[in-house]
Amino acid sequence: MSDFRSPSFEALINDILLLDDIMLSVRNHGAIAEFRVDKNTPFSICEQWAIIGNEHAQWHIHINYKETKEAKFIIEEKENGRKSYSIRIFNFNDELILRINFLKMYTAQNVIEEESLSRYETLFSKYGKNDTLILAN
């Protein structure tokens, strides 16, 4: 890792919510909830809770940001030859809390969308090109 200063959960989420074509997923032992978020989706902090979405709308997510430990930028090879791009946020028990998926990465002809790839790479560069970020919460 470089000498890059550790970002906060709030700063990282604020930057992610400025992007198009993002899907958030929250998982527990028996369910997965997926949320396609619009650019500039509301985000707020109230005590230890980060709130993504509007509390008075049809959906929103509460995350105890004080439980977040690290964020990992992940690129995975898929069986179909494509790669998936995500950021995963883990707690102090190394359990996945939140997954941020970058969508619309390929054309119908299976060619990488350079503009979509740029969204991921720009965010990765902003945070020091570190695969793992220790969150300063």
Summary of the structure (lengths in Angstrom):
residues: 137
radius of gyration: 15.0
end to end distance: 18.8
largest distance: 46.8
contacts: 351
relative contact order: 0.24
helix: 18%
strand: 42%
